[in-house]
Amino acid sequence: MILTEPELIKPLLVAFDLGGTFVFALSGAMVAVKHRLDLFGVLVLSFAAGNAGGITRDLMIGALPPAAMSDWRYVAVCILAGLITFYWYRTIDRLSGSVLIFDAAGLALFAVSGAGKALAFHAGPVAAILLGMLTGIGGGMTRDVLVREIPTVLRTELYAVAALLGSVVMVGGRMLNLPSTDAAIAGAVLCFGLRFMAIRRGWQLPIARPLQQNADRSGTSADRD
C-alpha cells in the first residue's frame, strides 16, 4: 500500500515531535544531574524540558488534550531519557559534548514539528511560524527557570532566531507544495546548523549595554583626551 502525502504528514510530525521530546528530555536530565537533583527531580526536569513547548503549542492550536498528556510515548521517552542520564551521565556527557548539542537538536526537531502541526490544524503561515519557534524554545525556557537560571533563549547565541528560521523553511516549503519530508528535513538542518555554528563561532545578536557602562566608557575616553 502506497501512502499519499496527507497520510504521511501525521507520522512524520509524530516522529519529529518524539525525537525532539527525547533530546530535550536528555538536556533537561543533564542539567538536573549537574545541579545534583535526586532521581525524581531528574525525571521531573526531563519531562518539563521535553514537553513544555509541545503542551503550550497544543493548547494554543486547540489540539486537546495535549499529546504529552494523551499519548504514553511522550511520557515514556522522557522517563527513558531521565533514567539513561541519571545512571550513565558520564557516557552521555562524553557522547554529546555538552548539553548545548542536545539542546540544538531538540530545538531543530521541535521547530519543524511545531510549525507542521500548527499547519495541520489550519493555522495561518505566520501563526505556524511563531508556534514552531514557541515549541522549540518552550522546553528549554521551562528547564532553565526550574533550576533558577536565566533562560538560554535570552542570553545566548542565536537561539530563538534559529528556531524561527527553521520554522520559516518548513512553512515556506509547505506553501510551495514541497513534500512534507523535504520541507521538514530542510528546516531542521538549517535550524540545527545555525545553532551549532553559533555555539562554535560565538555568533549572537547585539547585547544590551547598561547606561552606567556607557557612561563609564565616555568618562574614560574624556580622561584620555
PyMOL commands that set and color helices and strands:
alter all, ss='L'
color gray80, all
select helices_A, chain A and resi 5-34+39-61+67-70+72-87+89-96+99-120+125-146+152-155+160-175+180-201+211-224
alter helices_A, ss='H'
color red, helices_A
deselect
rebuild
show_as cartoon
